[in-house]
Amino acid sequence: MYAGLPLAFALASEGKEVHLANLSFADLSDCEEWLAPDVAVVGPDTAGPAAYFPSGPSPVG
């Protein structure tokens, strides 16, 4: 997704409506916050299965 940011910013600066999203193959059923059906809110503090995050929790925070 990060590779798409320059394009997103360029389009937004031209007045275009831009949406950024990411498809996850993880089981998100434990997410506590949902924006809409099938749209989970995921941030740096979102917990997930250890096998999906083998490096451990994010050092951000």
C-alpha positions as CSV (number, residue, x, y, z in Angstrom):
1,M,0.0,0.0,0.0
2,Y,2.8,2.4,0.8
3,A,3.9,2.3,-2.9
4,G,0.5,3.8,-3.8
5,L,0.8,6.8,-1.5
6,P,2.5,9.1,-4.0
7,L,-0.2,8.4,-6.6
8,A,-2.9,8.9,-4.0
9,F,-1.4,12.2,-2.9
10,A,-1.1,13.4,-6.5
11,L,-4.7,12.5,-7.4
12,A,-6.0,14.1,-4.2
13,S,-4.1,17.3,-5.0
14,E,-5.9,17.4,-8.3
15,G,-9.2,17.2,-6.4
16,K,-9.9,13.5,-7.1
17,E,-11.5,11.4,-4.4
18,V,-9.0,8.8,-3.2
19,H,-9.6,5.7,-1.1
20,L,-6.8,3.5,0.3
21,A,-7.5,-0.1,1.4
22,N,-5.8,-3.4,1.9
23,L,-7.0,-6.9,1.6
24,S,-6.2,-9.2,4.5
25,F,-6.2,-13.0,4.4
26,A,-6.0,-13.1,8.2
27,D,-9.0,-14.0,10.4
28,L,-10.2,-10.6,11.5
29,S,-13.2,-11.9,13.5
30,D,-11.6,-10.8,16.8
31,C,-11.4,-7.2,15.7
32,E,-13.1,-4.9,18.1
33,E,-13.9,-2.0,15.7
34,W,-15.7,-2.2,12.4
35,L,-16.3,0.6,10.0
36,A,-18.9,-1.3,8.0
37,P,-19.8,-4.9,7.4
38,D,-16.6,-6.7,6.3
39,V,-14.5,-3.5,6.8
40,A,-12.4,-3.9,10.0
41,V,-10.6,-0.9,11.5
42,V,-6.9,-2.0,11.9
43,G,-4.2,0.1,13.5
44,P,-0.8,-0.3,15.1
45,D,-2.4,-1.4,18.4
46,T,-4.7,-4.0,16.8
47,A,-4.0,-7.5,18.2
48,G,-3.7,-10.4,15.9
49,P,-2.7,-14.1,15.8
50,A,1.0,-14.6,16.7
51,A,1.5,-16.8,13.6
52,Y,0.4,-13.8,11.4
53,F,2.8,-11.5,13.1
54,P,5.9,-13.6,13.6
55,S,8.1,-10.6,14.4
56,G,6.0,-9.7,17.4
57,P,4.1,-6.6,18.2
58,S,4.8,-3.4,16.4
59,P,7.5,-1.3,18.1
60,V,5.5,1.9,17.3
61,G,3.7,3.4,20.2
